[in-house]
Amino acid sequence: MYQLLTDSTVDLPYQLLQDNDVHFVSMNVTINNQEYVDDLGHHFNLDQFYQQIGNGVMPSTAQINIGQFVEFFKPYVQAGTPILYLGFSSGLSGTFNNAEQAKTMLLQDYPDAEIYLVDSLAACCGEGLMLLDAIDKRNAGMPIDELAAWLTANRLYYHQWFTVDDLNYLYHGGRVSRTSATVGSLLQIKPVMDVDPQGHLRPVQKVRSRRRSLSALVKNTLADCRNQDDPRIIVATSDADDAAQTVRDQILAKLPNAEIILANIGPTITSHTGLGCVAVFSFGKTKRQ
């Protein structure tokens, strides 16, 4: 048997990963000069974090470094356990590159180690949805090399649509210009964004109301959802539960048998989106272009 590994940007509940024998390495978030571990809600108080964001706190995040990955991978390597790590998009962080360097270092000392790394080219529950499918395929008996190949071949079919309520956090994260953030805020423009084939955030539409931006998430998801009978879809939010529920209800009106998972966006991603982000993740018919 092999070990599935990931990182905390999957934004799935801690207990879900524990129940499915998936281990993760944590990102760190700095708030008011104090560093916290993003541990998928095991100890980290997400509600308190949302409250701090609401009070104007501007957190920062740090990528997982090479040393952390060496320490994370090493116990499995020493035990002779094959590992498959599904990681945060290389288009958004240097974290995956650090995992690759850690693998290279470990193979120098353990040349027979089986270490598979898959760049999800995804963020938040886009990565999380891939992980849920990986769990299903592992449990069905798919060998580790086949699973790594399947995830790599299919990663661009995972579609990720989102909108934010406050452009200032995207500006501070370097995702939009100061002018776009200022003008957009003044005009109440709500961007509809996705993740491009290289794993970068990409603005796709600009609409003039929250209602329209949420409807765009639903429309774009439904337009390319591969499984029209009982798809698994994740709707995630950073403290905008009513908006997320609205999106869920609109999807269920068209796909009544869909399995829709409501999730919280964790501190790492929320540090760059601010409060009010709503995102929809699904497996599509076509690859992201």
Order of alpha helices (4+ residues) and beta strands (2+ residues): beta-alpha-beta-beta-beta-alpha-beta-alpha-beta-alpha-beta-alpha-alpha-beta-alpha-alpha-beta-beta-alpha-beta-alpha-beta-alpha-beta
